[in-house]
Amino acid sequence: MIYTTIKLLTSNLLNSMNSVIDRYNKSKIEQQQLLNPASEVKFWQREAAVLRQELHALQETHRRQIMGEQLNGLSVNELNNLENQLEISLRGVRMKKEQMLTHEIQELSQKRYLIHQENVELSRKVQRIHQENVELYKKAYTTNTNGFTHRELVVADDESHTQIRLQLSQPEHSDYETPPRGSE
């Protein structure tokens, strides 16, 4: 029995020593490869590829946890931390949304103000033109032109448009004599 125990211990010791020697040899080979520039570049490229894969796996795990998937195996404390991260993220999203909406409201208010100002100015122009037209029509109503008298002038004053009807007619009597054509 002692013999088997010693044999077992010796076997375990040999396995451990072989493992240590293998790790030493592997480390020595890696050290030698690091001294060679081409091998060093390949080594760091492999390391970068491995790290990229690990990063991608961690990001995917984090994304799934954020989405509420793969939560098995998380402790209560880790779940609380995840919940806090989500609440902070949600607050940030809401603040950004509020800023964007506030900015959009300000822009629309500015546009509304400019359109209102333009509308006021156009209303003044329309009023001025309307007033000028009324004055011109009054002058035309009282004036005789080429022997014609104006018999009817209707001005319908409405804020949206002005309707004017003029009617010309021949004079009822003639105040002048037409000289004969051939006797001058």
C-alpha positions in Angstrom: 0.0 0.0 0.0 2.8 2.4 0.8 4.4 1.4 -2.4 1.3 2.4 -4.5 1.0 5.7 -2.6 4.6 6.5 -3.3 4.1 5.4 -6.9 1.0 7.6 -7.2 2.8 10.6 -5.6 5.8 10.1 -7.9 3.5 9.9 -10.9 1.7 13.2 -9.9 5.1 14.8 -9.2 6.3 13.8 -12.6 3.2 15.1 -14.3 3.5 18.4 -12.5 7.2 18.7 -13.4 6.4 17.8 -17.1 3.7 20.5 -17.1 6.1 23.0 -15.6 8.8 22.1 -18.1 6.3 22.3 -21.0 5.1 25.7 -19.9 8.8 26.8 -19.5 9.6 25.6 -23.0 6.5 27.3 -24.5 7.4 30.5 -22.7 11.0 30.2 -23.9 9.8 29.7 -27.5 7.5 32.7 -27.2 10.4 34.8 -25.8 12.6 33.8 -28.8 9.8 34.7 -31.2 9.4 38.1 -29.6 13.1 38.8 -30.4 12.4 38.2 -34.1 10.6 41.2 -35.5 8.4 39.3 -38.0 7.4 36.8 -35.3 6.7 39.7 -33.0 4.3 41.3 -35.5 2.5 38.0 -35.9 2.3 37.5 -32.2 0.7 40.9 -31.6 -1.6 40.4 -34.6 -2.9 37.2 -33.0 -3.2 38.9 -29.6 -5.2 41.8 -31.2 -7.5 39.3 -33.0 -8.1 37.4 -29.7 -8.8 40.7 -27.9 -11.2 41.8 -30.6 -13.1 38.5 -30.3 -13.3 38.9 -26.5 -14.5 42.5 -26.8 -17.1 41.5 -29.3 -18.3 38.7 -27.0 -18.5 41.0 -24.0 -20.3 43.7 -26.1 -22.8 41.1 -27.3 -23.4 39.8 -23.7 -23.8 43.4 -22.5 -26.3 44.2 -25.3 -28.3 41.1 -24.5 -28.4 41.9 -20.8 -29.5 45.5 -21.6 -32.3 44.0 -23.7 -33.3 41.8 -20.7 -31.9 38.6 -22.2 -29.3 36.3 -20.7 -29.9 37.5 -17.1 -29.5 34.0 -15.7 -26.4 33.7 -13.5 -26.4 37.4 -12.5 -26.5 38.2 -8.8 -29.0 40.5 -7.3 -26.3 43.2 -7.0 -25.4 42.8 -10.7 -29.1 43.1 -11.6 -29.4 46.3 -9.5 -26.3 47.7 -11.2 -27.9 46.8 -14.6 -31.1 48.5 -13.6 -29.3 51.6 -12.5 -27.4 51.8 -15.8 -30.7 51.5 -17.7 -32.3 54.2 -15.6 -29.4 56.6 -16.2 -29.5 55.8 -19.9 -33.2 56.4 -20.1 -32.8 59.8 -18.3 -30.2 60.7 -20.8 -32.4 59.7 -23.7 -35.3 61.7 -22.3 -33.2 64.8 -21.7 -31.9 64.7 -25.3 -35.4 64.3 -26.6 -36.6 67.2 -24.5 -33.7 69.4 -25.8 -34.5 68.5 -29.4 -38.3 69.2 -28.9 -37.5 72.5 -27.2 -35.2 73.6 -30.0 -37.8 72.6 -32.6 -40.5 74.6 -30.7 -38.2 77.6 -30.6 -37.6 77.4 -34.4 -41.3 77.0 -35.1 -42.1 80.0 -32.9 -39.5 82.1 -34.7 -41.0 81.0 -38.1 -44.5 81.8 -36.8 -43.4 85.3 -35.7 -41.7 86.0 -39.1 -44.8 84.8 -40.9 -47.0 87.0 -38.7 -44.8 90.0 -39.4 -44.9 89.3 -43.1 -48.7 89.0 -42.9 -49.0 92.3 -41.0 -46.8 94.0 -43.7 -48.9 92.5 -46.5 -52.1 93.6 -44.8 -50.8 97.2 -44.6 -49.9 97.1 -48.3 -53.3 95.8 -49.2 -54.9 98.5 -47.1 -52.8 101.2 -48.7 -53.6 99.9 -52.2 -57.3 99.7 -51.3 -57.3 103.3 -50.1 -55.5 104.5 -53.3 -58.1 102.6 -55.4 -61.0 104.1 -53.5 -59.5 107.6 -54.1 -58.9 106.9 -57.8 -62.5 105.6 -58.2 -63.8 108.7 -56.5 -61.9 110.9 -58.9 -63.1 108.8 -61.8 -66.7 109.1 -60.6 -66.6 112.9 -60.6 -64.8 113.4 -63.9 -66.3 113.5 -67.4 -64.1 111.9 -70.0 -64.4 112.3 -73.8 -68.0 113.3 -73.5 -69.0 110.2 -71.5 -70.5 110.5 -68.1 -70.2 107.9 -65.5 -73.6 106.8 -64.4 -72.9 104.1 -61.9 -70.1 103.4 -59.5 -70.5 100.7 -56.9 -67.8 100.2 -54.3 -68.4 97.2 -52.1 -65.9 97.5 -49.2 -65.1 94.2 -47.8 -61.9 93.2 -45.9 -61.2 90.3 -48.2 -61.7 92.0 -51.6 -63.1 95.1 -53.3 -65.7 94.9 -56.0 -66.1 97.8 -58.4 -68.5 98.2 -61.3 -68.2 101.0 -63.7 -70.6 101.7 -66.5 -70.2 104.2 -69.3 -73.0 105.7 -71.4 -73.4 108.3 -74.2 -74.2 111.8 -73.1 -78.0 112.6 -73.1 -77.5 116.0 -74.8 -74.8 117.6 -76.7 -73.3 120.9 -75.6 -71.4 121.5 -78.9 -72.2 121.6 -82.5 -70.3 119.5 -85.0 -69.2 121.7 -88.0 -70.2 120.5 -91.4 -67.4 118.6 -93.1 -67.1 120.2 -96.4 -67.7 123.9 -95.6 -64.5 125.3 -94.1 
